[in-house]
């Protein structure tokens, strides 16, 4: 914490905490203080999973050393009936991703909870205008997208692709690459992949199954790359080339997207 009230929430990110919460940072309560509920998954009247932004209490800081470094963090609590995975495995996979691509480290876990760094950013799906049905409606959206916006989104997709490629080369697949699991952080400007709960490693898969999982990790990013090229025209680089190679698999009417991309080069 500095004099301006900025709190570190990961090795690279910080937020400004409102003054009424500052005393909880320096003099923690016995138990965690809930700042905000981020998600509450339920089935009928039964809670399944609760995700909260918390200020770590004294008990938490004693149990998990990183909670002292990042007292404001993300806590996920699982309830009976949720059929959740093992928080210990989620902790292990997050730690591995931290080593491989520099995502924030995990903070701690118990049999029913997982703690990780809070990322002050916006899920990519809230920035992207694409993904509507029918699929070719995205071409018209691309035509109306300002070049500056398309260029910024393209940069994020290149980052996501490069980081997933690094994971795959290290024998690590995410297995849940939805656009809301790609967080765009403004300061520093970067895309961070989150939620490694379902991730897997290559040694546990045969070659065919592993190739299928890697392809699935790229699916939505390649589709987004095609949409963005409908706005900007054909790009260069590994992401652009793979998206072009896979276009027949990505869309039911791929020729419409090919024509839209080529149209951007006409004068």
N, C-alpha and C positions, 0 to 999 in steps of 0.2 A: 504494500500500500504506500502511495506517495502523498505529498501534501495536498494534491488536488482531488484526493479521494478515488484514484484509479486503483482497481483491484485486478491482479493477475488471475486469469481464469484458465490459462494454458501457457505453455512456454513462449508463445508468440502473441497472445491476445489478452486484452485487458478491457474492463468496462468501468464506468463511473457509477459507484453505488450511491443511492440517495442518502442524505445525511442521517435520516432516522434509523438506518440500519448499521451505521458505521460502528457503533459501540459493540455490536454483536461480532464484529471482526476481531476487535482487540480484546474484548472480554466475552468469550463465547458462553452461551447458556449450557446447561447440562446436556440437553439433547438438541438435535438438529432443529433449526428454525426454517419453516417453509416460506420461501419468498413468493413462489408462484407455482401453480399446477400447470404443467406443459401438456400432459395427455392423461386421459383416464379411460382405459378400455374396459368395457363392461359387457356382460351377457345377461340380458334381462336385468334383474336386480343385483347380480353378483359381480363384484369387482374382479378383474383379471390382472390388470397391470396399471400401476400408477407411476407416472414420470413427473418429477418435481425439481425445481430449482431451489436448492437449500443453502443455508449458511451452516457449516458444520459446527456441531456442539462439541463440548469438551470430551465427551465419550468417544465421538467419531475421530477427533484429532489424535487422541491417544491410541486408538486402534489402527488408524491408517495414516502413516507419516505424511503422505502427499496432501492430505486434507489440511495440513498446516500451511502448505505452500499455496494451495488453491481452496481456501475455505468456502468460497462461493462456487458450487459445482452442481452437477446433474446426478440425481439419485433415482434409480428405477427400482420399484418394489413389485414383486410378483406375489399373487395370491393363489390359494388352492383352487384347482380347476383350470388354471391358465395354460397348462401343458407347455410350460416354458422350458428353454434349454438350461444348461448348467451355468450359473453366473461365474463359476470358477473358470470354465472353458471360455466364456465371453471375455473375461479378464485376460486370460492367456492369449487369445487371438488379437485383442486390442493391443496388448504389449508387443506382439510380433509385428503388427502393422505399424506400430510406432517405430520399431527398429528399421523396417523396410522402407517406408515412405514418409516418415516424420509426422504422422497424425498425432494428436495429443495422447499422452500416456493414460492408462487407466489409473484410478485412484484406489479402489478397493472393492471387496465383494464379501458377501455372506451367502449362506444357502438360499436366501430369498431376495437378496438385493445386489445391485450392481451400481458402482459409482464411477463416473467419468468426468472429464473436463467439459465445461459449458462453452459452446462456441457462439460468439455474438455475430450472427450472420443470418442470411435468408436462404431457405431451401431453393435449389435451382428451379424447381417446378413452379415456384411463384414468380420467377423472373421470365420464364419462357412463355411466349404466346402460343406455342404449338401443342400438338397432341389432340386436336379436335377430330371428330368424325363427321362426314366421311374423310378419309385420309387426304384426298386431293384438295380439300378445303384449306389445308395448311399451305398450299402453294399461293393462294390469294393472300393469306396472312403474311407470308414471306415477302410478297411484292410490296406490301404496305409498311414493312419494317424498316426504320431508318438504318442507314449503313453503320452509324456509330453503335447502335444497339446490337446489330448483328455481329459486328466485330468483337464487342465485349463478350457476347454469349459464346462466340467461336473460341475465344481465348480460354474460357472456362471449360469448354468441352475438350480442348486440346490438353489441358491440365488433367482432367478426369481420365482421359484415355491414357496418357503417359503414366499416371500413377497406377492404374489398373494393370497396364502392361508390365510395370516393374513388379507388382505383386505376383502376376502369373509367372514371370521369369524366375521368381523365387519359390515357385510351387505353392502359391497361396491364392485361393479364389474367394471373392466376396460373397457371392450367391444371393445377394439381395440388392442389386444396383437399380433401385428406383430413383427417380429424379429428386424425390424429397430426402434421399440419403446423401445428396451432394449439397454441401453447405457453402454458399458464397459469402466469404468474409470480406468486409471493406477495408479493414486496417489490421495487418497488411492485406492488400488485395490478393486473394487466392481462393481456390476451391479446395475444400476438405471433405474427404469421404468419411462417413460415419456408419455406425451400427454394424459391427462385425459379428453379431450374435450367431448368424447362420453360416459363417465362413468355413472353409474346409481346406485341406492340404492335399497335394498331388499324390503323396505316398499312400493315401487311403483310397485312391480311385484307380480303375484301369484306364488305359489310354483313351478309349472312346468316351468314357464318362467324363474324364478330365477335360477333353477338348470341348465337349458339350457345355460344361460349366463355364469355361473361359469365354466361349462364344456368347452365352447368355449374359455374362457380365457386360459385354460390349453392346448388346442389342439396342437399348434405348439411346445410347450415346451415338451410335452410327445413324440411327433414324434422325436424331437431332442434327447431326452433321449434314445430312441430305437437306433437311428443311432450311438450314442456314445457308447452304450453297444455292438454294432457290432464291435467296435474297441477295447474295453477293456474287454468285458465279462460281465456277469450278476453282477449287483451292488446291494447293500443293501440300505435300507432307504425308506422313504415314496414316493419320486419321482420315484425310480426304481420300487417299487411294483405297484404303480398306472399305470405306463407306461406298465408294463407287463400285468396287468389286462385288460387294454384297447386296447391291440395290435390288436385285431380283428376289432375294430372300426376304428383304425388309418390307416390301410393299406388294400389294396385290395388282397395282397398275404402275409398275416401275417406269414405263416409257413416258408417262406424264411428268414424272420428276426429272427424267433425263432432258426432256424438251425444255422444261422450266429453267433448269440450270444452264443449258446452252443458250437460251434466250437472253440471259444476262450479259452475254458477250457480244450481242448484236449491236450495231451502231446505225 
